[in-house]
Each structure stands twice: as structure tokens, then as C-alpha cells.
Amino acid sequence: MRPGIGKVKEQPPHLASNRNRLKKNMQWLKYYSDAVRLIRRTTL
């Protein structure tokens, strides 16, 4: 059920989860900045 359970030999699970969380945060930040830019362009 937990993703990355086969990567235990490569690296500790907490490092993998931190990297995945950081990737998701960067993706969300990019989407958020694009949305803010679009909203500002339409409102102003």
C-alpha cells in the first residue's frame, strides 16, 4: 500500500517521502503561481 516500499534498500523511507513531498510542493507552487498570474492578468 505504501509507495516506495521497494526502495528501502536504496535509501531510508523518510528521505524518499521527503523528496516526494518536496516534489509535490514544487509542483503545487508552480500551479499556484500560474493561477495567481492568470487571475491578476484577468482582474487588472
HELIX and SHEET records of a PDB file:
HELIX    1   1 ILE A    5  LYS A    7  5                                   3    
HELIX    2   2 PRO A   13  THR A   43  1                                  31    
END                                                                             
